[in-house]
Amino acid sequence: MNIRIGQGWDNHRIVTGRPLILGGITIPCEFGLEGHSDADVLSHAITDAILGAIAAGDIGMHFPDTDPRWKGAGSLRFLKHACDLAAEAGYTIANVDSTVILERPKLKDFRLVIREALAQTMGLATDQVSVKFKTAERVGPVGEGRSAEAQAAVCLVRSS
């Protein structure tokens, strides 16, 4: 098959005392996300999308939260691993489309720097990486400010 599509999703609880990291970028904020690693919900969703596209399981299979090696680990490392696996399987990432769902803070001013960090990690041009920001309109755990979510889709093409 010459084209593969992958979909990823992740969510984490909002907690105080941790940094808010999205796409490898620390966002100034009074709260962060709970998790074994740095809890970068965006990088996790993209990582899972890539792994799914090559049928290589999910992030938890590669970086289990029971393994102390990944305690506090930067999630761009996980993303790079997934990209390397895709390349080993003979695929190139054509593009990434992602969405972060979070009530606050407003993230629009961080869009370009997040896209650049993700693109650099994946070996892509910035225009191959889309990052959108949405709220949950005060509905559900995200809307109530208790959690954050991210969704991602990737398109992989067979390398020549």
C-alpha positions as CSV (number, residue, x, y, z in Angstrom):
1,M,0.0,0.0,0.0
2,N,1.4,3.4,-1.0
3,I,-0.6,5.6,1.4
4,R,-1.5,5.1,5.0
5,I,-3.6,7.2,7.4
6,G,-3.2,7.2,11.2
7,Q,-5.4,8.7,13.9
8,G,-4.3,9.5,17.4
9,W,-6.1,10.8,20.6
10,D,-4.9,11.5,24.1
11,N,-6.1,13.3,27.2
12,H,-4.6,14.2,30.6
13,R,-5.9,15.7,33.8
14,I,-5.1,19.3,34.6
15,V,-3.0,19.7,37.8
16,T,-1.1,22.4,39.6
17,G,2.6,22.2,40.1
18,R,3.5,20.9,36.7
19,P,4.4,22.7,33.5
20,L,2.0,22.8,30.6
21,I,3.9,21.4,27.6
22,L,2.3,21.2,24.1
23,G,4.3,20.0,21.1
24,G,7.5,20.3,23.2
25,I,6.9,23.9,24.1
26,T,6.4,25.1,27.7
27,I,3.3,27.3,27.8
28,P,3.3,30.0,30.6
29,C,0.4,28.9,32.8
30,E,-0.5,28.2,36.4
31,F,-1.2,24.6,35.7
32,G,0.1,21.7,33.7
33,L,-1.0,18.1,32.8
34,E,-0.7,15.0,34.9
35,G,1.2,12.1,33.5
36,H,4.2,9.7,33.8
37,S,6.2,11.6,31.2
38,D,6.0,15.3,30.6
39,A,2.3,14.7,29.7
40,D,2.5,16.5,26.3
41,V,-0.9,15.6,25.1
42,L,-0.3,16.9,21.6
43,S,2.9,15.0,21.0
44,H,1.3,11.9,22.4
45,A,-1.7,12.1,20.0
46,I,0.7,12.6,17.0
47,T,2.9,9.8,18.1
48,D,-0.1,7.4,18.3
49,A,-1.3,8.6,14.9
50,I,2.0,7.6,13.3
51,L,2.2,4.3,15.2
52,G,-1.3,3.5,14.1
53,A,-0.6,4.3,10.5
54,I,2.2,1.7,10.4
55,A,0.2,-0.7,12.6
56,A,2.9,-0.6,15.4
57,G,0.6,-0.4,18.4
58,D,0.4,2.7,20.6
59,I,2.6,4.9,22.7
60,G,1.9,2.8,25.8
61,M,3.4,-0.3,24.1
62,H,6.6,1.5,23.3
63,F,6.9,3.7,26.4
64,P,4.9,2.1,29.2
65,D,4.0,4.3,32.2
66,T,5.2,1.4,34.5
67,D,8.8,1.9,33.3
68,P,10.8,4.3,35.4
69,R,13.0,5.2,32.4
70,W,10.1,7.3,31.0
71,K,9.3,9.2,34.3
72,G,9.3,12.9,33.3
73,A,10.6,12.1,29.8
74,G,10.2,14.7,27.1
75,S,7.5,13.5,24.7
76,L,9.3,14.7,21.6
77,R,11.5,11.7,22.2
78,F,8.5,9.5,21.8
79,L,7.5,11.3,18.6
80,K,11.0,10.9,17.1
81,H,10.9,7.2,17.9
82,A,7.6,6.9,16.0
83,C,9.0,8.8,13.0
84,D,12.0,6.5,13.0
85,L,9.8,3.5,13.0
86,A,7.8,4.9,10.1
87,A,10.9,5.5,8.1
88,E,12.2,1.9,8.9
89,A,8.8,0.6,7.6
90,G,9.5,2.5,4.3
91,Y,7.1,5.5,4.9
92,T,7.5,9.3,4.8
93,I,5.2,11.6,6.7
94,A,3.3,13.7,4.1
95,N,1.4,15.8,6.6
96,V,0.1,16.1,10.2
97,D,-3.2,17.7,11.2
98,S,-3.8,18.1,14.9
99,T,-6.1,19.8,17.4
100,V,-5.6,20.6,21.0
101,I,-8.8,21.0,23.0
102,L,-8.3,23.1,26.1
103,E,-10.5,25.8,27.7
104,R,-7.6,28.0,28.7
105,P,-5.1,29.5,28.3
106,K,-5.5,30.9,24.8
107,L,-2.9,29.3,22.7
108,K,-3.0,31.1,19.3
109,D,0.2,33.0,20.1
110,F,2.1,29.7,20.4
111,R,0.9,28.1,17.2
112,L,3.9,28.8,15.1
113,V,6.5,27.9,17.7
114,I,4.7,24.6,18.4
115,R,4.4,23.8,14.7
116,E,8.2,24.5,14.2
117,A,9.2,22.3,17.2
118,L,7.0,19.4,15.9
119,A,8.2,19.9,12.3
120,Q,11.9,19.9,13.4
121,T,11.4,16.7,15.5
122,M,9.7,14.9,12.6
123,G,12.1,16.2,9.9
124,L,9.3,18.0,8.1
125,A,8.7,21.5,6.8
126,T,6.5,23.7,9.0
127,D,3.8,23.8,6.3
128,Q,3.4,20.0,6.7
129,V,2.3,20.4,10.3
130,S,-1.1,21.8,11.2
131,V,-2.0,22.6,14.8
132,K,-5.4,23.9,15.7
133,F,-6.8,25.0,19.1
134,K,-10.3,24.6,20.3
135,T,-12.3,24.9,23.5
136,A,-15.0,22.4,24.6
137,E,-17.5,25.3,25.1
138,R,-17.6,24.5,28.8
139,V,-18.9,21.0,28.2
140,G,-17.5,17.9,29.8
141,P,-14.2,17.5,31.7
142,V,-12.3,19.6,29.2
143,G,-14.9,22.4,29.2
144,E,-15.0,22.3,33.0
145,G,-11.2,22.9,33.1
146,R,-10.4,19.4,34.5
147,S,-8.5,18.0,31.5
148,A,-7.0,18.6,28.1
149,E,-7.3,16.6,24.9
150,A,-5.5,16.4,21.6
151,Q,-6.4,14.7,18.3
152,A,-4.2,14.0,15.4
153,A,-4.3,12.6,11.9
154,V,-1.3,11.8,9.8
155,C,-0.8,10.8,6.2
156,L,2.1,8.6,5.3
157,V,3.3,7.8,1.8
158,R,5.6,4.9,0.7
159,S,9.2,6.2,0.4
160,S,10.7,6.0,-3.1
